[in-house]
Amino acid sequence: EGPVLVVGNGNSASQIALELYTTHAVTVSLRKTPRTLAQKSFGKSFYFWGELFGTHRIPPRSWLGKLLLQERDFVVGKELIRALERRQIAQKPGVVGTNGSEVLFADGTFATYSSVIWATGFSPDYSWIHIPNAFEKGRLKEREGVSVVPGLFFLGIRNQV
C-alpha cells in the first residue's frame, strides 16, 4: 500500500514502474532520461530486426562491439516516456541518500514512500576470484567467455558473444 519509488534508468525499472502505476502512485528516480528504442518498427519487433541483422552476434572486441560497449544501455519501448508525459508516473532526479522511508534527491528535495524498489543494475565484482593471470587492471582477460587461464570460463558477461 502507499506510494512507490522505483530507482533506475533501465528496462527493469521501466517495466516495474509501468506495471505498478495502475494500482499505486509511482515515482521514478532517473539520473538521466532513458535512451529508448521503439519496440516495433515496420510491424516487426526490435528483436526480429536484431536477429535479422545479427546485432546480438557482434563480437565485443570488434571496433563496433567496443563502440557499443561504451554506450549506455537503452530501454526497449517508449511507454515509460509516454506515462511520464501524461503524468501517470511522476519523475524525480537521482537519489543521493535515504533515512528510513525518507528519500533525498539530487535536487535537494525529500519525499516519503511506502516502498522503494532499487532497479539500478549491477557492476561486476570479481574480487572473490583469486586466480593468477585471470585479470588485468581489474578486467577479465577473456575472449568470448574463454579465459586466458586454461579451464576457466565466464558466462553472463555484458555483450558476450
N, C-alpha and C positions, 0 to 999 in steps of 0.2 A: 504494500500500500504506500501511497505517497509519491512525491516527485523523485525522478530518477536522473542521475547524471551518467552519461556514457562518455568516457575519456578515450580518445583515439581518433586517428585520421584514416584508418584503413578499411578494408572490406568488412571485417568482423564488426567493428564499431558501427559502421553504416547499417549493416543488416540488423544488428541488435536494436539500434535506435528505431529503425523503421518498423520492426516487429512490436516494439513496446508503446509507440506513441498513440496507438488506437485505444489503449487501456490505461495509460499513465501520462502525466505531464513529464515530457522528456526534454532534457537539455543535452546538447553535445558540446564537449570541450575540444576545440580544434586549434592546434598551433598554427596551421596553415589551411587554406581552403583546399580540400582534396582535389587531386587531378582525377578526372573521370573519363571513362570511355563508354560510349553507348553500348548497351547490352546486345543490341541488334543493329546491323547495318545491311541495307538492301535485302531485308527479310531473313537474314541468316544471323546466327548467334556469333558473338565475339569469339567463342571457342571454335566454331566452324572455320572462321577465317584464319585463326591461328594455326589450326591443323592443316588447312589448305596451303598456307604459305610457309609452314614449318617453323614458325617463330619460337615454339617451345623446344626446338632442337638446335637453337643457335648455341654453339659452344661458348662457355663463359670466358674462355681465354682468347677468342677471336676478337678482332677490333670492334665488331658490332656488339658482341657479348660484353666486352669491357665497358663500352659506351652505355649499354642498357643497365649494367650494374651500378653505374654512377647516378642514374636517375632514381628519383624516389618512386615508390610504387603508386599505382593508380587504383581507383575504386571502379569496379565494373558496374555500370548503371548510373543513371542520373537522378534516381528517386530521392536520395538524401538532399541534394541541392534543391530539388523542387519542393520538398517538405519544408526546408528552411525558408525558401522564398515565400511559401504560403503561410508561414509562421505556425505550422503544425508541430514543428520541433524548434525549440529555442537554441540559440548558439551563444557560447561563452568562449573567451580565449583560453590558452593553456593553463593547466593547474600548476601552481607553484608551491602549494602547501595545503595541509589538512590539519584539523583539530577536531577529533571525533567526527560528527556528521557535518561539520562546517568546512567548507572548501574555499580556499583563497585562490583567485585567478590572477593572471599576469597583468590585468588592468587595475589591480588593487581592490576589486570588489570581492565580497564574501557572499556565499549562499549556503543554505542548508538543504540536504537531500536525505530521503529515507534510505536510498540505495545508491551506491556508486559502483559502476561497472568499469573496470580497467581493461580496455581492449587496446593496449599500447604496443602490441607486437613483442618482439623479443630480440635480444642480442645474443649471439652465440657465446657460450662460456666453455672454453676447453681447458680451464685451469686445473681440472682434476685429472687430465691426461698427462702422465709423466713418461713420455716415450722419446728418447733421444732422436733428433733429426726430423721429428714429425712436424715441427713448426718453424717458421721463420718470421721474426718480428710479430709474433702473436697470431699469425695467419697459418692456416693449414697448408702444408706442402703436398698438394694432391692434384690429380688431373682426372676429371670425370669421376670423382669419388675414390680413386685408387691412390693411396698414399705412396710416397717415395720409400716408405718403410715396408718391406715385404710382409704380407699378411694383414696389413692394416687398411681398412676401408671405411668410408664415410657415406652416410645416407642423409637425405633431407637438407642438404646444403642449398642455399638460395641459388636459383637458376642452374641447378645441377643437371647435366645432360646425361 
